[in-house]
């Protein structure tokens, strides 16, 4: 991969970051306040990007945007696994993993302030890139549109991630401001999610306007089948459908169900070629090569860090031969030992990203699904149930149950109660998407079932959201923890 640089600055926490390389951009973690500059003198500066951008310079900047799409993904998976009781970190070298993140209280200077700087840094990079595109030399109008569609898609996704992270606390949205400006005001959860949808639609229009023109930059691994504007737009529509489903359930956007159906129909969802086609989609492509982002979940069976929550073992449904759901046995392996740390117990480890044929061995180059056909079928089931196509919803759930889980068809019928459908849906989403995106925590929140999450120790907390970082509070003259809305 080619080194890239971009100046990123978050209004509010007053951070300026000069990202040095693809590897650094993917892994950099910053503090919550103050001025912090990291300079790579071999890469283009923001002045070059906005003053005299060329096709070559913008191609390198696009590589940085691809890289920053990884921002905090490993942290997000692991933190959300704790909050949603998909699993635990029982390594024992940081008491916050069994204390603050399970019991609380949340600390706005600690773990609950995370998954913030990385996505905002990525947004700032994209804002600068979008400013440079219209004045770039050596690019056709169609290539500019293709580039704008790509960048806006990734930006919209970062906005969505931040909104889901913070929930009702909201996020700052108007962050493309001079360093001397006042901190960006916070907007509510619904407004932030609406902005993500609108930007995703803008991106789709830009990608369509590019026509058959290829991207004027190299698309990295992970986007196989979605590496031209004409195919990338199907990835865009898949993400758009997911955001709309989240809006429909998180903030009760009734009109979002129909919009989600339209977006889903333009995505890459398919019932052909199953079960192999379940994995079709876009992945976060990791590498075992030194200096490249490595899979943050894969680890040897002998490692004491990540463990599967016992409820995933006891909650798995049984196949006709009484074996557990294939999605459990395919992704989880008995460690051959029991670990007890502060009364949190682990016996099985998440090995879904480990070496093929040898779950005891790590595979640092294993990809993590960003969004794939298996998830789309479950999202479409959710959409269909809420748009008067209940049998279609049941059919989609059965495709996943049978082709991914090896289970019999669901007992749901079109006359089943909504609550029964949600229970069935969330079961399948948990086992299809475990240890990939924090599904159990997100789903529990959007369906008002957070208090149903397991509680292994008296006094532990089931969190509804993460906190506004203390630096953002300080910049607005508020004591931490704060609610800037």
Order of alpha helices (4+ residues) and beta strands (2+ residues): beta-beta-alpha-alpha-alpha-alpha-beta-alpha-alpha-beta-beta-alpha-alpha-alpha-beta-beta-alpha-alpha-beta-beta-beta-alpha-alpha-alpha-alpha-alpha
